[in-house]
Amino acid sequence: MIITIDGPAAAGKGTLAAALADKYKLAYFDTGMVYRAVGVEMIENSRDVSDEAAAADLARKLTFQKMMKLSEHPEFRGPLGGKNASVVSSYPSVRAALLKMQRDFAQSPVFKDGSPARGVVYDGRDTGTVVCPSADIKLFVTASPEVRAERRFKEFREKGIDISYENVLADIKSRDERDSQRASAPLKPAPDAVIIDTSALFANDVMEKVCRIIEAKIKKSLEK
């Protein structure tokens, strides 16, 4: 089973994707990690994030093992890491270099320990429209910019990152604008995706709603 979950930053995609992967024993692929890895490696190599050629070169050399190692960098989930990821993900050459890696994973998904999985939950921004357009279930999870900024602000505070809510909100809105205006694969739901607004929902409410969709899909496939 292939499940794609797309949507803007801090909408609740990661929480939902991880929960679904655990419940249905599927692999979990946070596709945003590939862009964060390139963005962080740009930092480590003291390269200007506006240098598309340098970003593309690093993207072509990125391996799963290197990505996991880079995920340990303190800025990997920090404000700068997020900003750099959004910038490099807008480059067509970077997206092309990383797309095959993401698509191939659907053909042979594995868990963190390398053991094979019978499916995968993709968490990203274009997994249902570009990476796996033939996925069994496509979801588009969203929420208002203010709600998403508050969630991200709390995450930063819990991690000891000193940043104001106003700056987080400004970054969220800036990233939304960049993501929606990308010439290649702009952020938008797939035509057949189920859109879920989590602004006024708790995580368990979202999970229950999505599980009903999945169970209905499984039941229908068994009846064929």
C-alpha positions in Angstrom: 0.0 0.0 0.0 1.3 3.4 -1.0 -0.1 6.4 1.0 0.9 10.0 0.2 0.4 12.9 2.6 1.1 16.4 1.2 0.6 19.9 2.6 2.3 23.0 3.9 4.7 23.2 6.8 3.4 22.4 10.3 0.0 21.2 9.1 0.4 17.9 10.9 1.6 15.7 8.1 4.6 14.2 10.0 2.5 13.3 13.1 -0.1 11.7 10.9 2.3 9.9 8.6 4.3 8.4 11.5 1.2 7.2 13.2 -0.2 5.6 10.1 3.1 3.9 9.3 3.2 2.4 12.8 -0.5 1.3 12.7 -0.3 -0.4 9.3 3.3 -1.6 9.6 4.5 0.5 6.6 7.8 2.2 5.9 7.9 6.0 6.6 9.6 8.4 4.1 9.8 12.0 5.1 10.6 13.4 1.7 11.4 16.8 3.2 14.5 15.2 4.7 16.2 15.0 1.3 15.9 18.8 0.8 16.9 19.5 4.4 19.9 17.3 3.9 21.0 19.3 0.9 20.3 22.6 2.7 22.3 21.6 5.8 25.2 20.3 3.6 25.2 23.7 2.0 25.7 25.2 5.5 28.5 22.6 6.3 30.3 23.4 3.1 29.9 27.2 3.6 28.0 27.5 0.2 25.6 30.2 -0.6 22.0 28.7 -0.7 21.4 30.8 -3.8 24.0 28.8 -5.7 21.8 26.3 -7.6 24.7 24.5 -9.3 26.4 23.8 -5.9 23.0 22.6 -4.5 22.4 20.3 -7.5 25.9 18.8 -7.2 25.3 17.9 -3.5 21.8 16.5 -4.4 23.3 14.2 -7.0 25.7 12.8 -4.4 23.2 12.4 -1.6 22.8 8.9 -0.3 20.3 7.6 2.3 23.2 7.1 4.8 24.5 10.6 4.3 20.9 12.0 4.7 20.5 10.2 8.1 23.9 11.5 9.2 23.0 15.1 8.2 19.7 14.8 10.1 21.8 14.9 13.3 22.9 18.5 12.5 21.4 21.0 15.0 20.0 23.1 12.2 18.4 20.1 10.4 15.0 20.9 12.0 15.8 24.4 12.9 14.7 27.7 11.3 17.8 28.0 9.0 17.6 24.4 8.0 13.9 24.8 7.1 14.5 28.0 5.1 17.4 26.4 3.2 15.3 23.3 2.4 12.5 25.4 1.0 15.0 27.4 -1.2 16.9 24.4 -2.6 13.7 22.5 -3.2 12.6 25.3 -5.6 15.6 24.5 -7.9 14.5 22.2 -10.9 18.0 20.6 -11.0 17.9 19.7 -7.3 14.4 18.3 -7.6 15.3 16.2 -10.6 18.4 14.8 -8.8 16.4 13.7 -5.8 13.2 12.5 -7.5 14.5 9.1 -8.6 15.6 8.4 -5.1 12.1 9.0 -3.8 10.4 7.1 -6.6 12.6 4.1 -6.3 11.8 3.8 -2.6 8.1 3.0 -3.5 9.3 0.0 -5.5 11.4 -1.4 -2.7 10.4 0.2 0.6 12.4 -0.7 3.7 12.3 0.1 7.4 15.0 2.0 9.2 16.8 -1.3 10.0 16.9 -2.2 6.3 14.2 -4.9 6.4 11.7 -4.9 3.6 8.3 -3.3 4.1 5.0 -4.1 2.3 4.3 -0.4 1.6 5.2 3.2 2.5 3.7 6.4 3.8 5.1 9.4 2.1 5.2 12.7 3.9 5.9 15.7 1.7 4.6 18.5 -0.6 4.3 16.8 -4.0 4.3 13.1 -3.3 0.8 12.6 -4.6 1.2 14.7 -7.7 4.9 14.0 -8.7 6.6 11.2 -6.6 3.8 8.7 -6.6 0.8 9.9 -8.7 -0.5 6.3 -8.7 -0.6 6.0 -4.9 -3.4 4.0 -3.4 -4.5 6.8 -1.1 -3.7 10.5 -1.4 -4.2 13.0 1.4 -3.6 16.8 1.5 -3.3 18.1 5.1 -3.5 21.8 5.7 -4.3 24.4 8.4 -4.3 28.2 8.6 -0.9 30.0 8.6 -1.5 31.3 12.1 -2.3 27.9 13.6 0.8 26.3 11.8 3.0 29.2 13.0 1.9 28.6 16.6 2.6 24.9 16.4 6.1 25.5 14.9 6.8 28.2 17.5 6.0 25.8 20.3 8.3 23.2 18.8 11.2 25.7 18.6 10.6 26.8 22.2 10.6 23.2 23.4 13.9 22.7 21.7 15.4 25.8 23.2 15.5 27.7 20.0 15.1 31.5 20.6 12.8 32.9 17.9 9.6 35.0 18.1 6.2 34.0 17.0 6.1 36.9 14.5 9.3 35.6 12.8 7.9 32.1 12.6 4.7 33.3 11.1 6.5 35.5 8.5 8.7 32.4 7.6 5.6 30.2 7.2 3.9 32.7 4.9 7.1 33.2 2.9 7.6 29.5 2.5 3.9 29.1 1.5 4.4 31.7 -1.2 7.6 30.1 -2.6 6.1 26.6 -2.5 2.9 27.7 -4.3 4.7 29.6 -6.9 7.3 27.1 -7.8 7.6 26.6 -11.6 8.1 22.9 -11.0 5.6 21.0 -8.9 4.0 23.8 -7.0 2.3 23.0 -3.7 -1.2 21.9 -4.4 -3.4 18.8 -3.8 -3.7 16.0 -6.3 -7.0 16.0 -8.1 -8.0 12.8 -6.4 -6.6 13.7 -2.9 -8.7 14.0 0.2 -8.2 17.4 1.7 -8.2 17.6 5.5 -8.0 21.0 7.4 -6.5 20.4 10.8 -6.9 23.9 12.1 -9.6 23.0 14.6 -8.8 19.3 15.0 -6.7 17.3 17.5 -4.2 14.8 16.2 -6.3 11.8 17.3 -9.4 13.3 15.4 -7.3 13.5 12.2 -6.0 9.9 12.7 -9.5 8.5 13.2 -10.8 10.3 10.1 -8.0 9.0 7.9 -8.1 5.5 9.3 -11.8 5.3 8.2 -10.7 6.3 4.7 -7.9 3.7 4.7 -10.2 0.9 6.1 -12.8 1.6 3.4 -10.1 1.4 0.7 -8.8 -1.9 2.1 -12.3 -3.3 2.3 -13.1 -2.3 -1.3 -9.9 -3.9 -2.6 -10.7 -7.1 -0.8 -14.2 -7.2 -2.4 -12.8 -7.1 -5.9 
